[in-house]
Amino acid sequence: MQHLETLKKCYDLTYDSFPVWPLKTCTLSSVIATIVIPVILPLVFPFIVSFIVFLLQQIEF
């Protein structure tokens, strides 16, 4: 049991000293979403509206 505790301490020390990723994944995904959504939305929105209009015409709404 002592050996496992020593390994865990070594792992924690190494992990804290040399992070695997510069940003946490949650933070990184939030940043990407904040940047990508405003760029993509104006490009995709006209196609979405056209598709909805097409569907409404098909059901003669």
Secondary structure, DSSP 4 states (H G I P E B T S, - for coil): -HHHHHHHHHHHHHHHHS-SSSS-HHHHHHHHHHHHHHHHHHHHHHHHHHHHHHHHHHTT-
